[in-house]
Amino acid sequence: MSQPLSNEALAAARTAVIPKGHASGTACYVAHASGALVVDVGGREYIDFSGGIAVMNVGHSHPKVVEAIRDQAGKFTHTCFMVLPYEPAVRLAERLCPLVPGDFPKRALFVNSGAEAVENAIKIARYHTRRPAVVAFDNGYHGRTLLTMTLTSKVKPYKYGFGPFAPEVYHAPFAYCYRCPLGLTHPACDLACADHLEDFIVACTAPEQTAAVIAEPIQGEGGFITPPAGYFERVAAICRKHGILFIADEIQTGIGRTGAMFALEHYGVAADLTTVAKSLAAGMPLAAVVGRDEIMDSVHPGGLGGTYGPNPVSCRAALAVLDIFAEEDLLGRARRLGEILAARLGGFKERFEIVGDVRGIGPMIAMELVTDRHTKAPAADQAKALGRFCFEKGLVILTCGRYGNVVRLLMPLVITDEQLQRGLAILEEGLTALTS
Ligand SMILES: Cc1ncc(COP(=O)(O)O)c(C=O)c1O
């Protein structure tokens, strides 16, 4: 490549060749990145609280990942697993299957992206059950392909103008306690929203026509909506009772994000099928559907696959990621990070009226901003302004949620204490500026 252009020159150049629908949240064009730090083409350094949207749990350019990629790229980069298969995919499946919740034999199907994993989970569920309907949840996010966009709940920007959508997808209310869809309060509600799922299925799809219920253990794009303990136990029990498959979309929550390898571990529940992507291969394209052997094996030979999945370089990167978790006690670090963040964000909630709710598990944590704690009117403009303030000061954060008023933290788990404290201080300064 020739000499890199400045951020401004690249921003101007892209408008001529990249469609504006593929927008970027910042004008920072990355030159290099390491751990939790990103440096742009102008030499400016940023602390990264976004982790490439939950992809960089092991940190940018981890030396073990870089070495695995280099080594595999020097051997071969593609032969197509459907033509000439290779060892890294088999080894990765051997390592990944036991990590996914569920004390039963499993199989792993590898594909390239989160959306492709969700598409395949639904294909497999429909094939196995011979039923058409799928129940997803309000505020859920599952991707941008036709089926996954249909499963996704939020209209703008994900679905707006892109209809008609795929058939036989239905959305049920989720356990959004801060804004309970049933108007109740936890724990007095006794998890009425979980019980409501059964009524919903009877009324909207009929159990014997329902292939699967798909849920994120913590809704990511939807606003880090975190159901209370016991919720998924009931959801899984309803599914079991009616022969409906329970699919956990762990694409954002998985690979250590919540301080456990998979978030459903916190709920003591196993799904029939689990989708995995994002931090699995530290930024190399790779995703998986991991599920019960008899369900995964029900599909005829040739019914699943694709040209690229699983790319061998991505598999080697993923094996390195799993090594890093084992060798560097990254889950322990994630739990410690979670404690620090809970204390600090809890303090923000006490000090700043604008912080209406702090929620999440471990280091998958967010603040929902409101202009009025009583009415809970969403503070979307303020969330945007906070993002801009932080960026100006050298910190990258992300917003999410139905109203865009939730600030979520997804920093690499390898972030140093010093970087973490520096980033949190900027966030605090931003909240102070917003409210003064
Ligand atoms: C829970 C969840 N499912 C699916 C997806 C789609 O993944 P991808 O963007 O790799 O297609 C995402 C991406 O943000 C996600 O968070």
The ligand as an SDF file (V2000), in Angstrom:
LIG
                    3D

 16 16  0  0  0  0  0  0  0  0999 V2000
  -26.4040  -11.3120   19.3430 C   0  0  0  0  0  0  0  0  0  0  0  0
  -25.9520  -11.1340   17.9240 C   0  0  0  0  0  0  0  0  0  0  0  0
  -26.3540  -12.0220   16.9990 N   0  0  0  0  0  0  0  0  0  0  0  0
  -25.9670  -11.9190   15.7140 C   0  0  0  0  0  0  0  0  0  0  0  0
  -25.1490  -10.8870   15.3030 C   0  0  0  0  0  0  0  0  0  0  0  0
  -24.7360  -10.7810   13.8500 C   0  0  0  0  0  0  0  0  0  0  0  0
  -23.3890  -11.0650   13.7330 O   0  0  0  0  0  0  0  0  0  0  0  0
  -22.5840  -10.6180   12.4020 P   0  0  0  0  0  0  0  0  0  0  0  0
  -22.5200   -9.1190   12.4310 O   0  0  0  0  0  0  0  0  0  0  0  0
  -21.2510  -11.2820   12.5400 O   0  0  0  0  0  0  0  0  0  0  0  0
  -23.3590  -11.1310   11.2390 O   0  0  0  0  0  0  0  0  0  0  0  0
  -24.7140   -9.9450   16.2350 C   0  0  0  0  0  0  0  0  0  0  0  0
  -23.8650   -8.8070   15.8280 C   0  0  0  0  0  0  0  0  0  0  0  0
  -23.7900   -7.7810   16.4710 O   0  0  0  0  0  0  0  0  0  0  0  0
  -25.1270  -10.0670   17.5840 C   0  0  0  0  0  0  0  0  0  0  0  0
  -24.7440   -9.1920   18.5140 O   0  0  0  0  0  0  0  0  0  0  0  0
  1  2  1  0
  2  3  1  0
  2 15  2  0
  3  4  2  0
  4  5  1  0
  5  6  1  0
  5 12  2  0
  6  7  1  0
  7  8  1  0
  8  9  2  0
  8 10  1  0
  8 11  1  0
 12 13  1  0
 12 15  1  0
 13 14  2  0
 15 16  1  0
M  END
$$$$
